[in-house]
């Protein structure tokens, strides 16, 4: 950090970075050290803040070459007009500038100064040089400045600087910090010890969704019914279940601290009322199995939904697809539904491709082309990201 009253804001920034688990080495120019004590930064960063080439006792020196090679990212915040000019022209008359010249890592620069200094041609042309050198500039913000003047020149807020750092390290992880539950596959409903009722769901759509969500940084819990296919690797938790009741139990257990619930499972709507303890023998007469309804998992969870929790379901319809899907959103209390219509060729839950339409609770329709399920999953996740950030 260089000499600016905004150095005090850098203290908050250092705290935020530490909270994220960053390892920090604070390097200050002598003039920054006049604004805020190096001791403050030594304590906050848990590492001695460095100011001079030569250590205070005169016996050692602060190795700018080692510092420059150690860092994965160098952030100059606040960057004063003087330091910006030193960086642009390659001066090395303090530890910060020498470290900059030695650094091989990317550099982020957050300027802070009075408005006339900031908009001066000299400063602007120095900033242009730094931008063209490939450095990331966090533009100064508009507002009241220490001089009492109002204009551009305020150091970017610490939260904004943190966001820039996080997205630098995780450029494609917009679901970072979000916990998502996905149900997938069929459920099986026992008739007797050797037989069950089930359906043809392969689980593929749900697995591809889990994979796509993970790729975007989400914490993914997969609740899966029995399938021949294996769940994708690298998920945070995979819960294997058999029946709809087991799937319901597992979902209830993890729902309260989830942000998003996506029901891709083909849950059996009915289960045999009575599971025979012994194998049913044929005796030449008609066999009758009485069925009772399974609980609707997603509809039950939707009733407990709190603010900032989202639920999405699937609908497989053979006729009046859009109307039936809209009715399902309402009946089940969903945020949006992913519709597969059997009227569309290639849609369905067995093949490798799918053609979907997403309908939200305001009845907006988004149609997609017939695609491989992996791409369909990416479309759904992209839609979800937009939906929850809208
Ligand atoms: N679903 C669920 N629990 C159930 C049944 C379905 O959570 N017991 C979820 C599915 O995972 C899917 C959505 O609800 O996301 C739609 O399921 P679907 O079977 O199409 O709807 P049903 O409620 O069974 O309605 P119907 O059979 O009348 O079409």
Boltz pocket constraint, residues with backbone or C-beta under 6 A from the ligand:
constraints:
  - pocket:
      binder: B
      contacts: [[A, 183], [A, 244], [A, 263], [A, 264], [A, 265], [A, 266], [A, 267], [A, 268], [A, 269], [A, 294], [A, 295], [A, 296], [A, 297], [A, 298], [A, 299], [A, 312], [A, 313], [A, 314], [A, 315], [A, 316]]
      max_distance: 6.0
